[in-house]
């Protein structure tokens, strides 16, 4: 997410507290927040996918592979 979108999120948050938002601004804020959370989750998943765990038996297990097998690519159990 680029800095202009982050600045807009902050601008809308300040305006919301100060004077309130129009319906269009509320929709924009919700869309930007959703995009921001998606970016954060993607970054976190990418970091976790590159973590290897050394088990007591000496084997190495990659967290990304382990949880993708269990939860699927979208991260939800049962898929």
Backbone atoms as SQL, in Angstrom:
CREATE TABLE atoms (id INTEGER PRIMARY KEY, chain TEXT, resi INTEGER, resn TEXT, atom TEXT, x REAL, y REAL, z REAL);
INSERT INTO atoms VALUES
  (1, 'A', 1, 'UNK', 'N', 0.861, -1.171, 0.000),
  (2, 'A', 1, 'UNK', 'CA', 0.000, 0.000, 0.000),
  (3, 'A', 1, 'UNK', 'C', 0.900, 1.225, 0.000),
  (4, 'A', 2, 'UNK', 'N', 0.574, 2.168, -0.858),
  (5, 'A', 2, 'UNK', 'CA', 1.433, 3.347, -0.968),
  (6, 'A', 2, 'UNK', 'C', 1.093, 4.410, 0.085),
  (7, 'A', 3, 'UNK', 'N', 1.995, 5.356, 0.206),
  (8, 'A', 3, 'UNK', 'CA', 1.872, 6.366, 1.268),
  (9, 'A', 3, 'UNK', 'C', 0.681, 7.304, 1.049),
  (10, 'A', 4, 'UNK', 'N', 0.257, 7.516, -0.191),
  (11, 'A', 4, 'UNK', 'CA', -0.889, 8.397, -0.415),
  (12, 'A', 4, 'UNK', 'C', -2.175, 7.769, 0.122),
  (13, 'A', 5, 'UNK', 'N', -2.299, 6.446, -0.014),
  (14, 'A', 5, 'UNK', 'CA', -3.489, 5.776, 0.512),
  (15, 'A', 5, 'UNK', 'C', -3.470, 5.774, 2.040),
  (16, 'A', 6, 'UNK', 'N', -2.288, 5.572, 2.624),
  (17, 'A', 6, 'UNK', 'CA', -2.184, 5.627, 4.083),
  (18, 'A', 6, 'UNK', 'C', -2.519, 7.021, 4.601),
  (19, 'A', 7, 'UNK', 'N', -2.055, 8.033, 3.892),
  (20, 'A', 7, 'UNK', 'CA', -2.367, 9.412, 4.282),
  (21, 'A', 7, 'UNK', 'C', -3.873, 9.658, 4.194),
  (22, 'A', 8, 'UNK', 'N', -4.519, 9.103, 3.173),
  (23, 'A', 8, 'UNK', 'CA', -5.965, 9.283, 3.016),
  (24, 'A', 8, 'UNK', 'C', -6.725, 8.571, 4.138),
  (25, 'A', 9, 'UNK', 'N', -6.259, 7.381, 4.523),
  (26, 'A', 9, 'UNK', 'CA', -6.877, 6.663, 5.648),
  (27, 'A', 9, 'UNK', 'C', -6.821, 7.532, 6.903),
  (28, 'A', 10, 'UNK', 'N', -5.658, 8.094, 7.174),
  (29, 'A', 10, 'UNK', 'CA', -5.485, 8.939, 8.354),
  (30, 'A', 10, 'UNK', 'C', -6.320, 10.221, 8.267),
  (31, 'A', 11, 'UNK', 'N', -6.383, 10.798, 7.077),
  (32, 'A', 11, 'UNK', 'CA', -7.187, 12.011, 6.877),
  (33, 'A', 11, 'UNK', 'C', -8.668, 11.724, 7.155),
  (34, 'A', 12, 'UNK', 'N', -9.157, 10.605, 6.638),
  (35, 'A', 12, 'UNK', 'CA', -10.560, 10.256, 6.871),
  (36, 'A', 12, 'UNK', 'C', -10.827, 9.942, 8.344),
  (37, 'A', 13, 'UNK', 'N', -9.867, 9.326, 9.020),
  (38, 'A', 13, 'UNK', 'CA', -10.030, 9.029, 10.446),
  (39, 'A', 13, 'UNK', 'C', -10.129, 10.319, 11.256),
  (40, 'A', 14, 'UNK', 'N', -9.252, 11.280, 10.935),
  (41, 'A', 14, 'UNK', 'CA', -9.299, 12.571, 11.644),
  (42, 'A', 14, 'UNK', 'C', -10.614, 13.298, 11.369),
  (43, 'A', 15, 'UNK', 'N', -11.049, 13.292, 10.109),
  (44, 'A', 15, 'UNK', 'CA', -12.291, 13.968, 9.753),
  (45, 'A', 15, 'UNK', 'C', -13.483, 13.293, 10.425),
  (46, 'A', 16, 'UNK', 'N', -13.440, 11.969, 10.520),
  (47, 'A', 16, 'UNK', 'CA', -14.519, 11.226, 11.163),
  (48, 'A', 16, 'UNK', 'C', -14.681, 11.638, 12.615),
  (49, 'A', 17, 'UNK', 'N', -13.567, 11.813, 13.310),
  (50, 'A', 17, 'UNK', 'CA', -13.621, 12.217, 14.714),
  (51, 'A', 17, 'UNK', 'C', -14.046, 13.680, 14.867),
  (52, 'A', 18, 'UNK', 'N', -13.589, 14.518, 13.955),
  (53, 'A', 18, 'UNK', 'CA', -13.837, 15.951, 14.080),
  (54, 'A', 18, 'UNK', 'C', -15.256, 16.353, 13.668),
  (55, 'A', 19, 'UNK', 'N', -15.681, 15.895, 12.508),
  (56, 'A', 19, 'UNK', 'CA', -16.962, 16.399, 11.995),
  (57, 'A', 19, 'UNK', 'C', -17.861, 15.335, 11.394),
  (58, 'A', 20, 'UNK', 'N', -17.373, 14.136, 11.263),
  (59, 'A', 20, 'UNK', 'CA', -18.167, 13.072, 10.659),
  (60, 'A', 20, 'UNK', 'C', -17.895, 12.945, 9.168),
  (61, 'A', 21, 'UNK', 'N', -18.305, 11.830, 8.606),
  (62, 'A', 21, 'UNK', 'CA', -18.065, 11.546, 7.200),
  (63, 'A', 21, 'UNK', 'C', -19.370, 11.451, 6.434),
  (64, 'A', 22, 'UNK', 'N', -19.284, 11.773, 5.152),
  (65, 'A', 22, 'UNK', 'CA', -20.425, 11.554, 4.274),
  (66, 'A', 22, 'UNK', 'C', -20.502, 10.049, 3.975),
  (67, 'A', 23, 'UNK', 'N', -21.600, 9.627, 3.386),
  (68, 'A', 23, 'UNK', 'CA', -21.764, 8.206, 3.045),
  (69, 'A', 23, 'UNK', 'C', -20.676, 7.763, 2.068),
  (70, 'A', 24, 'UNK', 'N', -20.360, 8.596, 1.105),
  (71, 'A', 24, 'UNK', 'CA', -19.312, 8.269, 0.127),
  (72, 'A', 24, 'UNK', 'C', -17.953, 8.141, 0.820),
  (73, 'A', 25, 'UNK', 'N', -17.661, 9.028, 1.757),
  (74, 'A', 25, 'UNK', 'CA', -16.393, 8.964, 2.489),
  (75, 'A', 25, 'UNK', 'C', -16.335, 7.716, 3.369),
  (76, 'A', 26, 'UNK', 'N', -17.463, 7.317, 3.956),
  (77, 'A', 26, 'UNK', 'CA', -17.499, 6.099, 4.762),
  (78, 'A', 26, 'UNK', 'C', -17.202, 4.873, 3.899),
  (79, 'A', 27, 'UNK', 'N', -17.769, 4.848, 2.691),
  (80, 'A', 27, 'UNK', 'CA', -17.492, 3.731, 1.780),
  (81, 'A', 27, 'UNK', 'C', -16.023, 3.710, 1.376),
  (82, 'A', 28, 'UNK', 'N', -15.475, 4.896, 1.087),
  (83, 'A', 28, 'UNK', 'CA', -14.058, 4.997, 0.724),
  (84, 'A', 28, 'UNK', 'C', -13.177, 4.531, 1.882),
  (85, 'A', 29, 'UNK', 'N', -13.518, 4.948, 3.090),
  (86, 'A', 29, 'UNK', 'CA', -12.753, 4.566, 4.269),
  (87, 'A', 29, 'UNK', 'C', -12.784, 3.050, 4.464),
  (88, 'A', 30, 'UNK', 'N', -13.954, 2.456, 4.308),
  (89, 'A', 30, 'UNK', 'CA', -14.084, 1.003, 4.462),
  (90, 'A', 30, 'UNK', 'C', -13.259, 0.270, 3.404),
  (91, 'A', 31, 'UNK', 'N', -13.284, 0.763, 2.166),
  (92, 'A', 31, 'UNK', 'CA', -12.524, 0.142, 1.095),
  (93, 'A', 31, 'UNK', 'C', -11.023, 0.250, 1.361),
  (94, 'A', 32, 'UNK', 'N', -10.576, 1.431, 1.785),
  (95, 'A', 32, 'UNK', 'CA', -9.153, 1.629, 2.069),
  (96, 'A', 32, 'UNK', 'C', -8.693, 0.778, 3.259),
  (97, 'A', 33, 'UNK', 'N', -9.520, 0.699, 4.295),
  (98, 'A', 33, 'UNK', 'CA', -9.172, -0.130, 5.448),
  (99, 'A', 33, 'UNK', 'C', -9.080, -1.591, 5.056),
  (100, 'A', 34, 'UNK', 'N', -10.008, -2.050, 4.225),
  (101, 'A', 34, 'UNK', 'CA', -9.997, -3.433, 3.768),
  (102, 'A', 34, 'UNK', 'C', -8.725, -3.727, 2.965),
  (103, 'A', 35, 'UNK', 'N', -8.366, -2.805, 2.088),
  (104, 'A', 35, 'UNK', 'CA', -7.152, -2.954, 1.294),
  (105, 'A', 35, 'UNK', 'C', -5.915, -2.968, 2.191),
  (106, 'A', 36, 'UNK', 'N', -5.908, -2.103, 3.197),
  (107, 'A', 36, 'UNK', 'CA', -4.787, -2.036, 4.147),
  (108, 'A', 36, 'UNK', 'C', -4.640, -3.355, 4.913),
  (109, 'A', 37, 'UNK', 'N', -5.751, -3.879, 5.417),
  (110, 'A', 37, 'UNK', 'CA', -5.699, -5.139, 6.158),
  (111, 'A', 37, 'UNK', 'C', -5.257, -6.296, 5.270),
  (112, 'A', 38, 'UNK', 'N', -5.700, -6.299, 4.026),
  (113, 'A', 38, 'UNK', 'CA', -5.288, -7.338, 3.084),
  (114, 'A', 38, 'UNK', 'C', -3.776, -7.290, 2.854),
  (115, 'A', 39, 'UNK', 'N', -3.233, -6.083, 2.735),
  (116, 'A', 39, 'UNK', 'CA', -1.787, -5.918, 2.544),
  (117, 'A', 39, 'UNK', 'C', -1.022, -6.391, 3.775),
  (118, 'A', 40, 'UNK', 'N', -1.510, -6.048, 4.966),
  (119, 'A', 40, 'UNK', 'CA', -0.857, -6.469, 6.207),
  (120, 'A', 40, 'UNK', 'C', -0.865, -7.989, 6.319),
  (121, 'A', 41, 'UNK', 'N', -2.018, -8.603, 6.066),
  (122, 'A', 41, 'UNK', 'CA', -2.119, -10.070, 6.138),
  (123, 'A', 41, 'UNK', 'C', -1.207, -10.743, 5.125),
  (124, 'A', 42, 'UNK', 'N', -1.142, -10.185, 3.925),
  (125, 'A', 42, 'UNK', 'CA', -0.267, -10.740, 2.889),
  (126, 'A', 42, 'UNK', 'C', 1.190, -10.663, 3.286),
  (127, 'A', 43, 'UNK', 'N', 1.602, -9.519, 3.857),
  (128, 'A', 43, 'UNK', 'CA', 2.990, -9.370, 4.308),
  (129, 'A', 43, 'UNK', 'C', 3.316, -10.343, 5.432),
  (130, 'A', 44, 'UNK', 'N', 2.404, -10.489, 6.382),
  (131, 'A', 44, 'UNK', 'CA', 2.623, -11.403, 7.496),
  (132, 'A', 44, 'UNK', 'C', 2.709, -12.844, 7.010),
  (133, 'A', 45, 'UNK', 'N', 1.802, -13.233, 6.111),
  (134, 'A', 45, 'UNK', 'CA', 1.819, -14.587, 5.576),
  (135, 'A', 45, 'UNK', 'C', 3.129, -14.859, 4.847),
  (136, 'A', 46, 'UNK', 'N', 3.593, -13.890, 4.074),
  (137, 'A', 46, 'UNK', 'CA', 4.851, -14.048, 3.358),
  (138, 'A', 46, 'UNK', 'C', 6.010, -14.264, 4.328),
  (139, 'A', 47, 'UNK', 'N', 6.020, -13.522, 5.413),
  (140, 'A', 47, 'UNK', 'CA', 7.081, -13.688, 6.410),
  (141, 'A', 47, 'UNK', 'C', 6.995, -15.063, 7.067),
  (142, 'A', 48, 'UNK', 'N', 5.793, -15.461, 7.444),
  (143, 'A', 48, 'UNK', 'CA', 5.623, -16.753, 8.110),
  (144, 'A', 48, 'UNK', 'C', 5.937, -17.921, 7.171),
  (145, 'A', 49, 'UNK', 'N', 5.677, -17.748, 5.886),
  (146, 'A', 49, 'UNK', 'CA', 5.965, -18.803, 4.917),
  (147, 'A', 49, 'UNK', 'C', 7.455, -19.092, 4.798),
  (148, 'A', 50, 'UNK', 'N', 8.273, -18.163, 5.216),
  (149, 'A', 50, 'UNK', 'CA', 9.718, -18.338, 5.113),
  (150, 'A', 50, 'UNK', 'C', 10.367, -18.725, 6.443),
  (151, 'A', 51, 'UNK', 'N', 9.587, -19.158, 7.400),
  (152, 'A', 51, 'UNK', 'CA', 10.130, -19.581, 8.696),
  (153, 'A', 51, 'UNK', 'C', 10.220, -21.102, 8.717),
  (154, 'A', 52, 'UNK', 'N', 11.398, -21.591, 9.060),
  (155, 'A', 52, 'UNK', 'CA', 11.613, -23.021, 9.221),
  (156, 'A', 52, 'UNK', 'C', 11.785, -23.328, 10.702),
  (157, 'A', 53, 'UNK', 'N', 11.165, -24.424, 11.143),
  (158, 'A', 53, 'UNK', 'CA', 11.228, -24.848, 12.534),
  (159, 'A', 53, 'UNK', 'C', 12.078, -26.112, 12.604),
  (160, 'A', 54, 'UNK', 'N', 13.027, -26.125, 13.538),
  (161, 'A', 54, 'UNK', 'CA', 13.831, -27.313, 13.780),
  (162, 'A', 54, 'UNK', 'C', 13.143, -28.128, 14.868),
  (163, 'A', 55, 'UNK', 'N', 12.643, -29.285, 14.501),
  (164, 'A', 55, 'UNK', 'CA', 11.942, -30.153, 15.449),
  (165, 'A', 55, 'UNK', 'C', 12.939, -30.904, 16.330),
  (166, 'A', 56, 'UNK', 'N', 12.455, -31.459, 17.437),
  (167, 'A', 56, 'UNK', 'CA', 13.314, -32.188, 18.382),
  (168, 'A', 56, 'UNK', 'C', 14.010, -33.368, 17.727),
  (169, 'A', 57, 'UNK', 'N', 13.350, -33.972, 16.727),
  (170, 'A', 57, 'UNK', 'CA', 13.959, -35.130, 16.062),
  (171, 'A', 57, 'UNK', 'C', 14.991, -34.735, 15.013),
  (172, 'A', 58, 'UNK', 'N', 15.240, -33.449, 14.851),
  (173, 'A', 58, 'UNK', 'CA', 16.242, -32.967, 13.910),
  (174, 'A', 58, 'UNK', 'C', 15.685, -32.597, 12.548),
  (175, 'A', 59, 'UNK', 'N', 14.427, -32.887, 12.308),
  (176, 'A', 59, 'UNK', 'CA', 13.832, -32.544, 11.021),
  (177, 'A', 59, 'UNK', 'C', 13.497, -31.058, 10.975),
  (178, 'A', 60, 'UNK', 'N', 13.476, -30.529, 9.771),
  (179, 'A', 60, 'UNK', 'CA', 13.147, -29.122, 9.569),
  (180, 'A', 60, 'UNK', 'C', 11.796, -29.050, 8.887),
  (181, 'A', 61, 'UNK', 'N', 10.929, -28.204, 9.433),
  (182, 'A', 61, 'UNK', 'CA', 9.564, -28.081, 8.937),
  (183, 'A', 61, 'UNK', 'C', 9.303, -26.619, 8.572),
  (184, 'A', 62, 'UNK', 'N', 8.822, -26.388, 7.365),
  (185, 'A', 62, 'UNK', 'CA', 8.501, -25.037, 6.925),
  (186, 'A', 62, 'UNK', 'C', 7.067, -24.710, 7.335),
  (187, 'A', 63, 'UNK', 'N', 6.878, -23.589, 8.025),
  (188, 'A', 63, 'UNK', 'CA', 5.543, -23.214, 8.496),
  (189, 'A', 63, 'UNK', 'C', 4.570, -22.969, 7.354),
  (190, 'A', 64, 'UNK', 'N', 5.033, -22.363, 6.282),
  (191, 'A', 64, 'UNK', 'CA', 4.152, -22.104, 5.152),
  (192, 'A', 64, 'UNK', 'C', 3.608, -23.388, 4.563),
  (193, 'A', 65, 'UNK', 'N', 4.475, -24.367, 4.364),
  (194, 'A', 65, 'UNK', 'CA', 4.043, -25.646, 3.814),
  (195, 'A', 65, 'UNK', 'C', 3.139, -26.391, 4.792),
  (196, 'A', 66, 'UNK', 'N', 3.490, -26.340, 6.071),
  (197, 'A', 66, 'UNK', 'CA', 2.700, -27.041, 7.085),
  (198, 'A', 66, 'UNK', 'C', 1.269, -26.515, 7.143),
  (199, 'A', 67, 'UNK', 'N', 1.120, -25.217, 7.214),
  (200, 'A', 67, 'UNK', 'CA', -0.217, -24.657, 7.375),
  (201, 'A', 67, 'UNK', 'C', -0.985, -24.548, 6.068),
  (202, 'A', 68, 'UNK', 'N', -0.283, -24.506, 4.935),
  (203, 'A', 68, 'UNK', 'CA', -0.996, -24.537, 3.661),
  (204, 'A', 68, 'UNK', 'C', -1.634, -25.904, 3.463),
  (205, 'A', 69, 'UNK', 'N', -0.935, -26.963, 3.888),
  (206, 'A', 69, 'UNK', 'CA', -1.492, -28.316, 3.795),
  (207, 'A', 69, 'UNK', 'C', -2.710, -28.449, 4.709),
  (208, 'A', 70, 'UNK', 'N', -2.657, -27.818, 5.859),
  (209, 'A', 70, 'UNK', 'CA', -3.743, -27.928, 6.830),
  (210, 'A', 70, 'UNK', 'C', -4.920, -27.023, 6.505),
  (211, 'A', 71, 'UNK', 'N', -4.637, -25.776, 6.120),
  (212, 'A', 71, 'UNK', 'CA', -5.689, -24.781, 5.960),
  (213, 'A', 71, 'UNK', 'C', -5.940, -24.363, 4.514),
  (214, 'A', 72, 'UNK', 'N', -5.100, -24.751, 3.593),
  (215, 'A', 72, 'UNK', 'CA', -5.268, -24.349, 2.208),
  (216, 'A', 72, 'UNK', 'C', -4.613, -23.007, 1.944),
  (217, 'A', 73, 'UNK', 'N', -4.597, -22.613, 0.699),
  (218, 'A', 73, 'UNK', 'CA', -3.915, -21.371, 0.297),
  (219, 'A', 73, 'UNK', 'C', -4.547, -20.119, 0.891),
  (220, 'A', 74, 'UNK', 'N', -5.869, -20.148, 1.100),
  (221, 'A', 74, 'UNK', 'CA', -6.529, -18.954, 1.615),
  (222, 'A', 74, 'UNK', 'C', -6.501, -18.871, 3.132),
  (223, 'A', 75, 'UNK', 'N', -5.959, -19.883, 3.807),
  (224, 'A', 75, 'UNK', 'CA', -5.784, -19.822, 5.248),
  (225, 'A', 75, 'UNK', 'C', -6.995, -20.184, 6.079),
  (226, 'A', 76, 'UNK', 'N', -8.046, -20.710, 5.448),
  (227, 'A', 76, 'UNK', 'CA', -9.243, -21.040, 6.200),
  (228, 'A', 76, 'UNK', 'C', -9.346, -22.555, 6.365),
  (229, 'A', 77, 'UNK', 'N', -9.611, -22.976, 7.568),
  (230, 'A', 77, 'UNK', 'CA', -9.709, -24.384, 7.875),
  (231, 'A', 77, 'UNK', 'C', -10.892, -25.017, 7.143),
  (232, 'A', 78, 'UNK', 'N', -10.670, -26.246, 6.688),
  (233, 'A', 78, 'UNK', 'CA', -11.750, -26.977, 6.049),
  (234, 'A', 78, 'UNK', 'C', -11.782, -26.838, 4.556),
  (235, 'A', 79, 'UNK', 'N', -10.789, -26.177, 3.959),
  (236, 'A', 79, 'UNK', 'CA', -10.754, -26.024, 2.495),
  (237, 'A', 79, 'UNK', 'C', -9.772, -26.967, 1.882);
